């Protein structure tokens, strides 16, 4: 997993305007864009995610799920990564729709990786995008 990519997505998603709490259709990019009022920040995040390769998107999905998991189940990053590889349709869109919560999920996921005694350096998935 590329540390620069994780840092960039955290930075971009943290700058998104906070949604008004209204429901947005998760399968409608137009609905998502309306939620974020087509902000420059949202455009930057969407463009960045769209430019990432398959492996990087799977890494990000696994990290997001690890951080989002509030039920303290026993799934590890590797478990989530395998799940991401099997369910990678529209991965960039899926990540983008998490909006401003993405930064929180990634930070929480990084904390959990630390508890697993893992670091981004030790995750041996090659990066397919440059930042």
VMD Tcl script that builds the backbone (N, CA, C; Angstrom):
set m [mol new atoms 393]
animate dup $m
set s [atomselect $m all]
$s set {name element resname resid chain x y z} {
  {N N UNK 1 A 0.852 -1.167 0.000}
  {CA C UNK 1 A 0.000 0.000 0.000}
  {C C UNK 1 A 0.894 1.224 0.000}
  {N N UNK 2 A 0.529 2.172 -0.789}
  {CA C UNK 2 A 1.321 3.374 -0.933}
  {C C UNK 2 A 0.909 4.411 0.107}
  {N N UNK 3 A 1.829 4.738 0.978}
  {CA C UNK 3 A 1.588 5.696 2.062}
  {C C UNK 3 A 1.161 7.063 1.518}
  {N N UNK 4 A 1.755 7.483 0.401}
  {CA C UNK 4 A 1.422 8.787 -0.187}
  {C C UNK 4 A -0.027 8.830 -0.664}
  {N N UNK 5 A -0.498 7.711 -1.192}
  {CA C UNK 5 A -1.879 7.654 -1.665}
  {C C UNK 5 A -2.842 7.764 -0.492}
  {N N UNK 6 A -2.575 7.028 0.580}
  {CA C UNK 6 A -3.433 7.090 1.766}
  {C C UNK 6 A -3.460 8.515 2.309}
  {N N UNK 7 A -2.300 9.111 2.421}
  {CA C UNK 7 A -2.210 10.481 2.941}
  {C C UNK 7 A -2.981 11.459 2.051}
  {N N UNK 8 A -2.863 11.305 0.739}
  {CA C UNK 8 A -3.546 12.202 -0.201}
  {C C UNK 8 A -5.063 12.048 -0.099}
  {N N UNK 9 A -5.559 10.824 0.003}
  {CA C UNK 9 A -7.014 10.621 0.108}
  {C C UNK 9 A -7.527 11.175 1.436}
  {N N UNK 10 A -6.783 10.992 2.511}
  {CA C UNK 10 A -7.184 11.570 3.796}
  {C C UNK 10 A -7.261 13.089 3.673}
  {N N UNK 11 A -6.236 13.676 3.069}
  {CA C UNK 11 A -6.189 15.131 2.904}
  {C C UNK 11 A -7.373 15.634 2.072}
  {N N UNK 12 A -7.633 14.979 0.951}
  {CA C UNK 12 A -8.721 15.426 0.068}
  {C C UNK 12 A -10.087 15.234 0.708}
  {N N UNK 13 A -10.310 14.082 1.339}
  {CA C UNK 13 A -11.639 13.825 1.905}
  {C C UNK 13 A -11.892 14.681 3.140}
  {N N UNK 14 A -10.841 15.009 3.881}
  {CA C UNK 14 A -11.012 15.859 5.063}
  {C C UNK 14 A -11.407 17.282 4.681}
  {N N UNK 15 A -11.121 17.679 3.455}
  {CA C UNK 15 A -11.470 19.030 3.004}
  {C C UNK 15 A -12.872 19.130 2.405}
  {N N UNK 16 A -13.551 17.992 2.283}
  {CA C UNK 16 A -14.901 18.024 1.713}
  {C C UNK 16 A -15.840 18.797 2.629}
  {N N UNK 17 A -16.783 19.519 2.033}
  {CA C UNK 17 A -17.780 20.170 2.884}
  {C C UNK 17 A -18.600 19.112 3.605}
  {N N UNK 18 A -18.972 19.383 4.830}
  {CA C UNK 18 A -19.775 18.432 5.606}
  {C C UNK 18 A -21.167 18.386 4.993}
  {N N UNK 19 A -21.627 17.168 4.705}
  {CA C UNK 19 A -22.960 17.034 4.123}
  {C C UNK 19 A -24.001 17.427 5.157}
  {N N UNK 20 A -25.147 17.829 4.681}
  {CA C UNK 20 A -26.209 18.325 5.551}
  {C C UNK 20 A -26.940 17.203 6.280}
  {N N UNK 21 A -26.486 15.985 6.134}
  {CA C UNK 21 A -27.109 14.870 6.833}
  {C C UNK 21 A -28.270 14.272 6.063}
  {N N UNK 22 A -28.541 14.805 4.889}
  {CA C UNK 22 A -29.602 14.253 4.067}
  {C C UNK 22 A -29.147 12.970 3.411}
  {N N UNK 23 A -30.085 12.116 3.102}
  {CA C UNK 23 A -29.744 10.846 2.472}
  {C C UNK 23 A -29.361 11.095 1.035}
  {N N UNK 24 A -28.352 10.408 0.584}
  {CA C UNK 24 A -27.965 10.521 -0.811}
  {C C UNK 24 A -27.943 9.121 -1.404}
  {N N UNK 25 A -28.510 8.996 -2.589}
  {CA C UNK 25 A -28.598 7.714 -3.272}
  {C C UNK 25 A -27.184 7.218 -3.573}
  {N N UNK 26 A -26.758 6.111 -2.934}
  {CA C UNK 26 A -25.379 5.666 -3.097}
  {C C UNK 26 A -25.049 5.175 -4.498}
  {N N UNK 27 A -26.038 4.992 -5.346}
  {CA C UNK 27 A -25.774 4.518 -6.694}
  {C C UNK 27 A -25.895 5.630 -7.719}
  {N N UNK 28 A -26.019 6.860 -7.249}
  {CA C UNK 28 A -26.186 7.978 -8.154}
  {C C UNK 28 A -25.069 8.993 -7.943}
  {N N UNK 29 A -24.158 9.063 -8.902}
  {CA C UNK 29 A -23.087 10.048 -8.803}
  {C C UNK 29 A -23.644 11.457 -8.771}
  {N N UNK 30 A -24.739 11.676 -9.473}
  {CA C UNK 30 A -25.351 13.003 -9.467}
  {C C UNK 30 A -25.813 13.372 -8.061}
  {N N UNK 31 A -26.387 12.403 -7.347}
  {CA C UNK 31 A -26.833 12.635 -5.980}
  {C C UNK 31 A -25.649 12.945 -5.072}
  {N N UNK 32 A -24.565 12.199 -5.247}
  {CA C UNK 32 A -23.370 12.430 -4.445}
  {C C UNK 32 A -22.807 13.808 -4.737}
  {N N UNK 33 A -22.723 14.151 -6.012}
  {CA C UNK 33 A -22.197 15.473 -6.383}
  {C C UNK 33 A -23.078 16.582 -5.832}
  {N N UNK 34 A -24.379 16.375 -5.851}
  {CA C UNK 34 A -25.282 17.385 -5.293}
  {C C UNK 34 A -25.040 17.545 -3.796}
  {N N UNK 35 A -24.808 16.428 -3.107}
  {CA C UNK 35 A -24.528 16.483 -1.678}
  {C C UNK 35 A -23.330 17.371 -1.404}
  {N N UNK 36 A -22.320 17.278 -2.247}
  {CA C UNK 36 A -21.107 18.068 -2.051}
  {C C UNK 36 A -21.086 19.332 -2.907}
  {N N UNK 37 A -22.226 19.642 -3.517}
  {CA C UNK 37 A -22.394 20.871 -4.291}
  {C C UNK 37 A -21.298 21.055 -5.333}
  {N N UNK 38 A -20.872 19.954 -5.901}
  {CA C UNK 38 A -19.844 19.965 -6.925}
  {C C UNK 38 A -18.677 20.862 -6.524}
  {N N UNK 39 A -18.246 20.716 -5.313}
  {CA C UNK 39 A -17.136 21.512 -4.798}
  {C C UNK 39 A -15.838 21.119 -5.483}
  {N N UNK 40 A -14.894 22.040 -5.491}
  {CA C UNK 40 A -13.570 21.726 -6.030}
  {C C UNK 40 A -12.944 20.572 -5.271}
  {N N UNK 41 A -13.187 20.521 -3.958}
  {CA C UNK 41 A -12.630 19.444 -3.139}
  {C C UNK 41 A -13.167 18.089 -3.577}
  {N N UNK 42 A -14.476 18.026 -3.813}
  {CA C UNK 42 A -15.087 16.765 -4.255}
  {C C UNK 42 A -14.568 16.381 -5.634}
  {N N UNK 43 A -14.436 17.358 -6.523}
  {CA C UNK 43 A -13.899 17.074 -7.856}
  {C C UNK 43 A -12.475 16.535 -7.767}
  {N N UNK 44 A -11.669 17.123 -6.871}
  {CA C UNK 44 A -10.283 16.674 -6.708}
  {C C UNK 44 A -10.227 15.242 -6.196}
  {N N UNK 45 A -11.055 14.926 -5.198}
  {CA C UNK 45 A -11.077 13.571 -4.649}
  {C C UNK 45 A -11.537 12.573 -5.712}
  {N N UNK 46 A -12.611 12.898 -6.415}
  {CA C UNK 46 A -13.133 11.989 -7.434}
  {C C UNK 46 A -12.085 11.754 -8.527}
  {N N UNK 47 A -11.440 12.807 -8.983}
  {CA C UNK 47 A -10.421 12.687 -10.033}
  {C C UNK 47 A -9.243 11.837 -9.551}
  {N N UNK 48 A -8.805 12.066 -8.316}
  {CA C UNK 48 A -7.684 11.300 -7.771}
  {C C UNK 48 A -8.026 9.817 -7.682}
  {N N UNK 49 A -9.196 9.497 -7.135}
  {CA C UNK 49 A -9.599 8.094 -7.002}
  {C C UNK 49 A -9.748 7.426 -8.365}
  {N N UNK 50 A -10.311 8.161 -9.332}
  {CA C UNK 50 A -10.483 7.599 -10.673}
  {C C UNK 50 A -9.154 7.263 -11.339}
  {N N UNK 51 A -8.085 7.936 -10.930}
  {CA C UNK 51 A -6.776 7.706 -11.530}
  {C C UNK 51 A -5.980 6.572 -10.901}
  {N N UNK 52 A -6.504 5.981 -9.843}
  {CA C UNK 52 A -5.781 4.906 -9.159}
  {C C UNK 52 A -5.994 3.560 -9.844}
  {N N UNK 53 A -5.016 2.695 -9.680}
  {CA C UNK 53 A -5.108 1.352 -10.230}
  {C C UNK 53 A -5.879 0.407 -9.326}
  {N N UNK 54 A -6.138 -0.768 -9.841}
  {CA C UNK 54 A -6.922 -1.788 -9.139}
  {C C UNK 54 A -6.354 -2.125 -7.757}
  {N N UNK 55 A -5.063 -2.395 -7.685}
  {CA C UNK 55 A -4.454 -2.799 -6.409}
  {C C UNK 55 A -4.576 -1.703 -5.359}
  {N N UNK 56 A -4.325 -0.470 -5.767}
  {CA C UNK 56 A -4.423 0.638 -4.817}
  {C C UNK 56 A -5.854 0.820 -4.328}
  {N N UNK 57 A -6.818 0.701 -5.229}
  {CA C UNK 57 A -8.224 0.838 -4.823}
  {C C UNK 57 A -8.630 -0.273 -3.857}
  {N N UNK 58 A -8.177 -1.485 -4.099}
  {CA C UNK 58 A -8.481 -2.593 -3.177}
  {C C UNK 58 A -7.854 -2.346 -1.810}
  {N N UNK 59 A -6.625 -1.850 -1.790}
  {CA C UNK 59 A -5.975 -1.506 -0.517}
  {C C UNK 59 A -6.794 -0.464 0.241}
  {N N UNK 60 A -7.226 0.561 -0.481}
  {CA C UNK 60 A -7.988 1.636 0.160}
  {C C UNK 60 A -9.330 1.144 0.680}
  {N N UNK 61 A -9.989 0.273 -0.089}
  {CA C UNK 61 A -11.264 -0.270 0.384}
  {C C UNK 61 A -11.051 -1.090 1.653}
  {N N UNK 62 A -9.997 -1.904 1.673}
  {CA C UNK 62 A -9.716 -2.728 2.854}
  {C C UNK 62 A -9.417 -1.850 4.067}
  {N N UNK 63 A -8.630 -0.809 3.871}
  {CA C UNK 63 A -8.309 0.098 4.972}
  {C C UNK 63 A -9.562 0.821 5.460}
  {N N UNK 64 A -10.415 1.227 4.526}
  {CA C UNK 64 A -11.658 1.907 4.894}
  {C C UNK 64 A -12.562 0.983 5.699}
  {N N UNK 65 A -12.718 -0.262 5.247}
  {CA C UNK 65 A -13.572 -1.213 5.975}
  {C C UNK 65 A -13.005 -1.518 7.353}
  {N N UNK 66 A -11.685 -1.658 7.440}
  {CA C UNK 66 A -11.058 -1.908 8.730}
  {C C UNK 66 A -11.353 -0.755 9.692}
  {N N UNK 67 A -11.236 0.453 9.203}
  {CA C UNK 67 A -11.493 1.623 10.042}
  {C C UNK 67 A -12.957 1.838 10.356}
  {N N UNK 68 A -13.822 1.418 9.465}
  {CA C UNK 68 A -15.262 1.622 9.646}
  {C C UNK 68 A -15.879 0.593 10.578}
  {N N UNK 69 A -15.229 -0.538 10.721}
  {CA C UNK 69 A -15.764 -1.641 11.519}
  {C C UNK 69 A -15.863 -1.233 12.985}
  {N N UNK 70 A -17.062 -1.042 13.459}
  {CA C UNK 70 A -17.293 -0.640 14.847}
  {C C UNK 70 A -17.758 -1.806 15.719}
  {N N UNK 71 A -17.917 -2.969 15.101}
  {CA C UNK 71 A -18.436 -4.116 15.840}
  {C C UNK 71 A -17.322 -4.966 16.446}
  {N N UNK 72 A -16.104 -4.534 16.269}
  {CA C UNK 72 A -14.945 -5.261 16.802}
  {C C UNK 72 A -14.951 -6.735 16.412}
  {N N UNK 73 A -15.348 -6.996 15.163}
  {CA C UNK 73 A -15.272 -8.395 14.737}
  {C C UNK 73 A -13.811 -8.753 14.508}
  {N N UNK 74 A -13.551 -9.947 14.225}
  {CA C UNK 74 A -12.177 -10.445 14.182}
  {C C UNK 74 A -11.546 -10.350 12.791}
  {N N UNK 75 A -12.116 -9.567 11.910}
  {CA C UNK 75 A -11.546 -9.453 10.570}
  {C C UNK 75 A -10.294 -8.585 10.606}
  {N N UNK 76 A -9.286 -9.023 9.887}
  {CA C UNK 76 A -8.026 -8.296 9.798}
  {C C UNK 76 A -7.981 -7.529 8.481}
  {N N UNK 77 A -6.935 -6.738 8.322}
  {CA C UNK 77 A -6.740 -6.035 7.057}
  {C C UNK 77 A -6.702 -7.034 5.905}
  {N N UNK 78 A -5.986 -8.136 6.082}
  {CA C UNK 78 A -5.880 -9.135 5.018}
  {C C UNK 78 A -7.242 -9.735 4.660}
  {N N UNK 79 A -8.097 -9.940 5.659}
  {CA C UNK 79 A -9.450 -10.437 5.396}
  {C C UNK 79 A -10.221 -9.438 4.532}
  {N N UNK 80 A -10.136 -8.172 4.919}
  {CA C UNK 80 A -10.827 -7.131 4.158}
  {C C UNK 80 A -10.234 -6.980 2.761}
  {N N UNK 81 A -8.920 -7.151 2.636}
  {CA C UNK 81 A -8.285 -7.045 1.325}
  {C C UNK 81 A -8.781 -8.147 0.397}
  {N N UNK 82 A -8.880 -9.357 0.900}
  {CA C UNK 82 A -9.415 -10.454 0.081}
  {C C UNK 82 A -10.855 -10.160 -0.333}
  {N N UNK 83 A -11.634 -9.627 0.592}
  {CA C UNK 83 A -13.019 -9.254 0.277}
  {C C UNK 83 A -13.048 -8.165 -0.796}
  {N N UNK 84 A -12.156 -7.179 -0.682}
  {CA C UNK 84 A -12.103 -6.093 -1.659}
  {C C UNK 84 A -11.762 -6.621 -3.047}
  {N N UNK 85 A -10.853 -7.585 -3.118}
  {CA C UNK 85 A -10.456 -8.143 -4.415}
  {C C UNK 85 A -11.594 -8.905 -5.072}
  {N N UNK 86 A -12.495 -9.451 -4.266}
  {CA C UNK 86 A -13.656 -10.168 -4.802}
  {C C UNK 86 A -14.816 -9.227 -5.107}
  {N N UNK 87 A -14.786 -8.034 -4.556}
  {CA C UNK 87 A -15.906 -7.093 -4.685}
  {C C UNK 87 A -15.397 -5.714 -5.085}
  {N N UNK 88 A -14.688 -5.656 -6.192}
  {CA C UNK 88 A -14.033 -4.409 -6.566}
  {C C UNK 88 A -14.761 -3.613 -7.650}
  {N N UNK 89 A -15.982 -4.004 -7.970}
  {CA C UNK 89 A -16.736 -3.247 -8.958}
  {C C UNK 89 A -16.963 -1.824 -8.455}
  {N N UNK 90 A -16.637 -0.873 -9.282}
  {CA C UNK 90 A -16.888 0.544 -8.971}
  {C C UNK 90 A -16.211 0.985 -7.672}
  {N N UNK 91 A -15.004 0.521 -7.432}
  {CA C UNK 91 A -14.300 0.808 -6.179}
  {C C UNK 91 A -14.087 2.303 -5.970}
  {N N UNK 92 A -13.688 3.031 -7.006}
  {CA C UNK 92 A -13.454 4.471 -6.856}
  {C C UNK 92 A -14.744 5.178 -6.455}
  {N N UNK 93 A -15.830 4.816 -7.102}
  {CA C UNK 93 A -17.139 5.395 -6.784}
  {C C UNK 93 A -17.544 5.045 -5.349}
  {N N UNK 94 A -17.325 3.804 -4.977}
  {CA C UNK 94 A -17.674 3.342 -3.634}
  {C C UNK 94 A -16.929 4.146 -2.569}
  {N N UNK 95 A -15.642 4.366 -2.788}
  {CA C UNK 95 A -14.857 5.167 -1.839}
  {C C UNK 95 A -15.315 6.621 -1.842}
  {N N UNK 96 A -15.541 7.171 -3.023}
  {CA C UNK 96 A -15.942 8.570 -3.144}
  {C C UNK 96 A -17.244 8.854 -2.400}
  {N N UNK 97 A -18.167 7.911 -2.463}
  {CA C UNK 97 A -19.469 8.151 -1.823}
  {C C UNK 97 A -19.393 8.207 -0.306}
  {N N UNK 98 A -18.272 7.773 0.269}
  {CA C UNK 98 A -18.125 7.855 1.727}
  {C C UNK 98 A -17.852 9.282 2.181}
  {N N UNK 99 A -17.519 10.139 1.238}
  {CA C UNK 99 A -17.392 11.564 1.501}
  {C C UNK 99 A -16.435 11.920 2.611}
  {N N UNK 100 A -16.885 12.853 3.433}
  {CA C UNK 100 A -16.014 13.376 4.494}
  {C C UNK 100 A -15.683 12.318 5.542}
  {N N UNK 101 A -16.440 11.230 5.593}
  {CA C UNK 101 A -16.154 10.154 6.555}
  {C C UNK 101 A -14.933 9.331 6.164}
  {N N UNK 102 A -14.533 9.413 4.909}
  {CA C UNK 102 A -13.404 8.611 4.440}
  {C C UNK 102 A -12.140 8.894 5.242}
  {N N UNK 103 A -11.873 10.153 5.540}
  {CA C UNK 103 A -10.670 10.495 6.326}
  {C C UNK 103 A -10.735 9.846 7.706}
  {N N UNK 104 A -11.904 9.854 8.317}
  {CA C UNK 104 A -12.076 9.239 9.643}
  {C C UNK 104 A -11.858 7.733 9.557}
  {N N UNK 105 A -12.466 7.099 8.556}
  {CA C UNK 105 A -12.304 5.648 8.400}
  {C C UNK 105 A -10.840 5.274 8.179}
  {N N UNK 106 A -10.130 6.048 7.361}
  {CA C UNK 106 A -8.726 5.750 7.096}
  {C C UNK 106 A -7.885 5.936 8.355}
  {N N UNK 107 A -8.108 7.004 9.084}
  {CA C UNK 107 A -7.339 7.215 10.321}
  {C C UNK 107 A -7.588 6.088 11.318}
  {N N UNK 108 A -8.859 5.699 11.459}
  {CA C UNK 108 A -9.183 4.598 12.368}
  {C C UNK 108 A -8.582 3.283 11.870}
  {N N UNK 109 A -8.592 3.078 10.553}
  {CA C UNK 109 A -7.991 1.883 9.975}
  {C C UNK 109 A -6.493 1.833 10.224}
  {N N UNK 110 A -5.824 2.979 10.116}
  {CA C UNK 110 A -4.390 3.027 10.382}
  {C C UNK 110 A -4.090 2.696 11.841}
  {N N UNK 111 A -4.944 3.169 12.759}
  {CA C UNK 111 A -4.771 2.838 14.183}
  {C C UNK 111 A -4.916 1.339 14.402}
  {N N UNK 112 A -5.892 0.732 13.729}
  {CA C UNK 112 A -6.101 -0.709 13.879}
  {C C UNK 112 A -4.952 -1.503 13.266}
  {N N UNK 113 A -4.388 -1.000 12.164}
  {CA C UNK 113 A -3.219 -1.659 11.582}
  {C C UNK 113 A -2.074 -1.673 12.586}
  {N N UNK 114 A -1.920 -0.577 13.293}
  {CA C UNK 114 A -0.871 -0.491 14.306}
  {C C UNK 114 A -1.105 -1.551 15.389}
  {N N UNK 115 A -2.371 -1.734 15.779}
  {CA C UNK 115 A -2.693 -2.754 16.779}
  {C C UNK 115 A -2.417 -4.153 16.244}
  {N N UNK 116 A -2.574 -4.337 14.936}
  {CA C UNK 116 A -2.252 -5.623 14.308}
  {C C UNK 116 A -0.739 -5.772 14.151}
  {N N UNK 117 A -0.009 -4.768 14.636}
  {CA C UNK 117 A 1.457 -4.738 14.520}
  {C C UNK 117 A 1.874 -4.748 13.056}
  {N N UNK 118 A 1.133 -4.002 12.260}
  {CA C UNK 118 A 1.411 -3.872 10.831}
  {C C UNK 118 A 1.637 -2.402 10.545}
  {N N UNK 119 A 2.305 -2.129 9.503}
  {CA C UNK 119 A 2.461 -0.750 9.064}
  {C C UNK 119 A 2.254 -0.729 7.565}
  {N N UNK 120 A 2.062 0.453 7.021}
  {CA C UNK 120 A 1.894 0.544 5.580}
  {C C UNK 120 A 3.125 0.027 4.854}
  {N N UNK 121 A 4.294 0.206 5.452}
  {CA C UNK 121 A 5.525 -0.255 4.841}
  {C C UNK 121 A 5.523 -1.767 4.660}
  {N N UNK 122 A 4.897 -2.481 5.593}
  {CA C UNK 122 A 4.935 -3.941 5.542}
  {C C UNK 122 A 3.891 -4.543 4.619}
  {N N UNK 123 A 2.962 -3.741 4.150}
  {CA C UNK 123 A 1.953 -4.260 3.226}
  {C C UNK 123 A 2.574 -4.306 1.839}
  {N N UNK 124 A 2.660 -5.481 1.308}
  {CA C UNK 124 A 3.475 -5.696 0.106}
  {C C UNK 124 A 2.698 -5.556 -1.190}
  {N N UNK 125 A 1.695 -4.731 -1.221}
  {CA C UNK 125 A 0.936 -4.538 -2.454}
  {C C UNK 125 A 1.598 -3.395 -3.216}
  {N N UNK 126 A 2.017 -3.627 -4.465}
  {CA C UNK 126 A 2.693 -2.574 -5.214}
  {C C UNK 126 A 1.735 -1.446 -5.575}
  {N N UNK 127 A 2.271 -0.257 -5.628}
  {CA C UNK 127 A 1.478 0.911 -5.998}
  {C C UNK 127 A 1.399 0.989 -7.516}
  {N N UNK 128 A 0.230 1.372 -8.019}
  {CA C UNK 128 A 0.083 1.506 -9.459}
  {C C UNK 128 A -0.185 2.940 -9.857}
  {N N UNK 129 A -0.100 3.861 -8.908}
  {CA C UNK 129 A -0.355 5.267 -9.224}
  {C C UNK 129 A 0.733 6.119 -8.599}
  {N N UNK 130 A 1.016 7.185 -9.254}
  {CA C UNK 130 A 1.972 8.127 -8.668}
  {C C UNK 130 A 1.217 9.341 -8.160}
  {N N UNK 131 A 1.753 9.968 -7.109}
  {CA C UNK 131 A 1.090 11.141 -6.563}
  {C C UNK 131 A 1.940 12.355 -6.774}
}
mol reanalyze $m
mol bondsrecalc $m
mol representation Tube
mol addrep $m
